[in-house]
């Protein structure tokens, strides 16, 4: 139960979400 690992996982999730949004906007244009 490492706090650092939790933070890294959250950052990776946010990063993937942001990339997904970027791909959607690129496809929509």
C-alpha positions as CSV (number, residue, x, y, z in Angstrom):
1,X,0.0,0.0,0.0
2,X,2.3,2.7,-1.2
3,X,1.0,6.3,-1.5
4,X,3.4,7.1,-4.3
5,X,2.1,4.2,-6.4
6,X,-1.5,5.5,-6.0
7,X,-0.4,9.0,-7.1
8,X,1.4,7.6,-10.2
9,X,-1.7,5.5,-11.1
10,X,-3.9,8.6,-10.8
11,X,-1.6,10.7,-13.0
12,X,-1.4,7.9,-15.6
13,X,-5.3,7.7,-15.6
14,X,-5.5,11.5,-16.1
15,X,-2.9,11.4,-18.8
16,X,-4.7,8.7,-20.7
17,X,-8.0,10.5,-20.4
18,X,-6.4,13.7,-21.7
19,X,-4.9,11.8,-24.7
20,X,-8.3,10.3,-25.4
21,X,-9.9,13.7,-25.4
22,X,-7.2,15.0,-27.8
23,X,-7.7,12.1,-30.2
24,X,-11.5,12.7,-30.2
25,X,-11.1,16.4,-31.0
26,X,-8.6,15.6,-33.7
27,X,-10.9,13.1,-35.3
28,X,-13.9,15.5,-35.0
29,X,-12.2,18.3,-36.8
